[in-house]
Amino acid sequence: MRVLGLISGTSIDGIDVAAADLHATGEELVLIPLGHLELDYPESLRTGLLAALPPGECSAEQLTRLDTGVGKAFATAALEGIDRLTEGRADLVTSLGQTVFHWVENGTVEGTLQLGQPAWIAERTGLPVVADLRARDVAAGGHGAPLASTLDALWLRSLVDAGRKPAAALNIGGIANLTVVTPEGDPLAYDTGPGNALIDAAAVQVSGGGLRSDRDGALATSGRVRADLLERLLDDPYYAAPPPKSTGKERFHAGYFRTAAEGLPPIADADLLATLTELTAVTIARECARHRVHTVLASGGGVANPALLRALAAHLPAGALATSEELGLPASAKEAYLTAVLGWLTWHGLPANVPSATGAAGPRLLGGITPGSGPLSLPPPRREAITRLRVAAASQQPVGDINART
C-alpha cells in the first residue's frame, strides 16, 4: 500500500511530506521510503499561525481562516508529493496537521488542537485521508503525544533485541521527545522539554525578526553559557515531573526565557543562544542517562544545528549519538514517515498508540477517515498485531546496521 504522510511540526517551518510503500509480513511491517519533500507555508499563513500561538490570542474567525489555510496548504503539498514521489499513484494520505495548542492542566491533557481540515486534502487528491490522530488517545486518558513512540517502538525492537541494551529515538523539533526501548518492559516515551522552540524564539528576538532560527548554530557557537540563567531555566518543575508527560509552545515561548532572565545582569545575544542550546542538550541528556540508554538515534530539525549536536554529544557517553539515517530514515523526514505508518495502522484496523508511552488507558484506533472521490472500501481488520518495523530499500533489503557501528 502506498501512503503519503503529511506533518508540520511545532517549529512551523513548513510542511514535511513523505511517501512510503508499506506492507506486512506476519508481525513485521516493512517500510520502503519513496522520498520526501519539505515545502514552505505561504508567508502570510505562517505569520498568522505564529501570531495565534500562546501567549497570543486567536478569535474564532482567525482560527477558522487558519484551519482552512492549513488544509489548503496540506492539499497542495499532497498533490506535489503524489506527483514527485509516487509517480502519480498513491492509495492513502495521512495528515498530522499543524498543532497550535496542547491543553495540559496539572499534568493531565484535557485537549489538543491540530489545524488543517482534511476535507480539503480529500477533495484535491481524490484519496481517503486519515487525520485528527491525537484526539482519541487524549480521550482515553493519554497525552496524545509523543505519537513518534509508535514508529520508534517498532523500529528499535530488533536493534534492542540484538544488542540487549536500551536504545532511544530522539526527535528534536520545536519540542524534543524521546522514546526508550529496553530488552524487557514496555516502551516509554515523553516530551523532554524544549527542542528548537526557545532557540528559534531567541534567534527571532535578537535579530529583530531577520532570522527564524540560529542558522548552523552560529550565534550559540560565538557565545558562552550563562550559568545563572541556565540554573533558573532548569528549575522548571516540568523536568522533575514523571512521564508520561507532554508539553508545547504554550509553555516554552519567548516570554518564558524573558521571565527567567529578569533581575540577572544583562545577557549578550550570543550568550542567550548558547544558554538555550545548552538547556535543550542538558535536559535531553539527563533523560537518556536516567534510562541508561546505550544508543541515541536523533532526528528532526535540531539535527541540522551543529552547535546543538555538539552540546548533546558532550553530555552523552562517547559514541552514543547517531542519526536516524543510520537505520534508513532521513532525519528531516522521520516524522512524516511516522505519519504514513499511523495511517496504515488505522486503515488496517490496528491500534496506533503505545499506552505505556502516552498514558492512555489502552490501545486505541486513532483518527478519523475522510473518504476520497470514490466509495470508502476498507480492508478486513488485521487479526495479527504488528510487533516490529523494518526499513527496506526498493530491493527489500534492510537499510543500515547500527550494531556494526556500536
FENUR-V608359 format. One record per residue. OMEGA is omega in whole degrees, 0 to 359 (999 if undefined). Layout:
BEGIN
OMEGA ; OMEGA
END
This chain:
BEGIN
183 ; 187 ; 176 ; 178 ; 181 ; 176 ; 166 ; 185 ; 183 ; 175 ; 180 ; 179 ; 184 ; 184 ; 176 ; 181 ; 175 ; 177 ; 182 ; 164 ; 182 ; 173 ; 183 ; 172 ; 186 ; 181 ; 182 ; 173 ; 180 ; 180 ; 176 ; 180 ; 178 ; 179 ; 182 ; 179 ; 168 ; 185 ; 180 ; 166 ; 164 ; 189 ; 180 ; 179 ; 179 ; 179 ; 179 ; 178 ; 180 ; 180 ; 182 ; 181 ; 174 ; 8 ; 177 ; 179 ; 183 ; 179 ; 176 ; 178 ; 180 ; 181 ; 178 ; 179 ; 180 ; 179 ; 177 ; 180 ; 179 ; 178 ; 179 ; 179 ; 177 ; 178 ; 177 ; 179 ; 179 ; 179 ; 179 ; 178 ; 179 ; 182 ; 188 ; 187 ; 187 ; 182 ; 176 ; 181 ; 175 ; 184 ; 188 ; 172 ; 175 ; 182 ; 172 ; 173 ; 181 ; 178 ; 177 ; 177 ; 177 ; 191 ; 180 ; 176 ; 179 ; 177 ; 180 ; 176 ; 180 ; 180 ; 178 ; 186 ; 174 ; 180 ; 178 ; 183 ; 185 ; 179 ; 179 ; 180 ; 180 ; 182 ; 183 ; 185 ; 186 ; 183 ; 172 ; 184 ; 171 ; 183 ; 180 ; 190 ; 185 ; 194 ; 184 ; 177 ; 178 ; 180 ; 179 ; 177 ; 180 ; 179 ; 184 ; 184 ; 351 ; 178 ; 173 ; 180 ; 181 ; 177 ; 186 ; 182 ; 178 ; 186 ; 184 ; 187 ; 181 ; 178 ; 182 ; 180 ; 181 ; 184 ; 181 ; 177 ; 180 ; 176 ; 181 ; 170 ; 183 ; 172 ; 179 ; 171 ; 173 ; 173 ; 178 ; 174 ; 187 ; 171 ; 181 ; 177 ; 183 ; 178 ; 176 ; 176 ; 182 ; 176 ; 178 ; 179 ; 179 ; 174 ; 179 ; 182 ; 182 ; 170 ; 177 ; 191 ; 183 ; 178 ; 180 ; 181 ; 179 ; 179 ; 177 ; 183 ; 187 ; 180 ; 183 ; 180 ; 181 ; 179 ; 172 ; 183 ; 176 ; 187 ; 180 ; 180 ; 187 ; 181 ; 180 ; 181 ; 182 ; 181 ; 176 ; 182 ; 176 ; 185 ; 181 ; 178 ; 180 ; 180 ; 179 ; 181 ; 181 ; 177 ; 180 ; 182 ; 179 ; 185 ; 181 ; 182 ; 181 ; 173 ; 3 ; 179 ; 180 ; 182 ; 182 ; 183 ; 173 ; 175 ; 187 ; 180 ; 186 ; 179 ; 181 ; 182 ; 174 ; 178 ; 180 ; 183 ; 183 ; 178 ; 178 ; 173 ; 182 ; 182 ; 179 ; 183 ; 182 ; 179 ; 177 ; 180 ; 178 ; 182 ; 180 ; 175 ; 178 ; 178 ; 179 ; 182 ; 183 ; 183 ; 175 ; 184 ; 178 ; 180 ; 176 ; 179 ; 181 ; 184 ; 178 ; 182 ; 182 ; 180 ; 178 ; 179 ; 186 ; 175 ; 179 ; 184 ; 181 ; 179 ; 179 ; 180 ; 184 ; 178 ; 179 ; 179 ; 177 ; 180 ; 180 ; 179 ; 180 ; 182 ; 178 ; 175 ; 182 ; 177 ; 184 ; 188 ; 174 ; 176 ; 182 ; 181 ; 179 ; 173 ; 168 ; 181 ; 181 ; 183 ; 183 ; 186 ; 185 ; 181 ; 176 ; 175 ; 173 ; 182 ; 177 ; 179 ; 179 ; 179 ; 178 ; 180 ; 179 ; 181 ; 182 ; 174 ; 182 ; 175 ; 184 ; 175 ; 175 ; 186 ; 180 ; 180 ; 184 ; 183 ; 179 ; 182 ; 179 ; 178 ; 181 ; 165 ; 185 ; 168 ; 174 ; 183 ; 174 ; 183 ; 174 ; 184 ; 181 ; 178 ; 178 ; 184 ; 181 ; 175 ; 174 ; 179 ; 178 ; 177 ; 183 ; 180 ; 172 ; 183 ; 179 ; 180 ; 177 ; 174 ; 185 ; 172 ; 182 ; 179 ; 181 ; 178 ; 179 ; 179 ; 173 ; 175 ; 184 ; 179 ; 177 ; 180 ; 186 ; 999
END
